[in-house]
Amino acid sequence: MKFKSDQIDDMIREALTKEEAEIFDQVFDEPSIFELVTSMFRGKMRYLAMLGIIMGFVFMAIGIFSALRFVAVGTVPEMLRWGALMFFAVFGITLMKIWHWMEIQRYALTREIKRLELQVANLAAGRST
């Protein structure tokens, strides 16, 4: 018998006392995508996240500049050079985006592991949440 995530959460809330249910709601509240993105800029690697954003803008500027140069030049070899630079700039932007999504997933996974640690600690102390 499979349950949906919301159904399981409702079943857990019904089994808890009022005080435990309030703690459950505070600890196990799912963050929004905005909260997940901003969590990248609060951790120990926030400077690296800022560098990634800056590099994304640099790659975007290079891509726009090379696209403008691509349409302005007249010979095929020059078009190939500017087109290749534009390709690598777009590739760099893609790498920055993938890295940021991996960081968001890492923070979400860390949060889930901390939830499990809390549950194990409560079980070890003889309480259940």
Beta strands, then each sheet from edge to edge (+ up, - down):
end
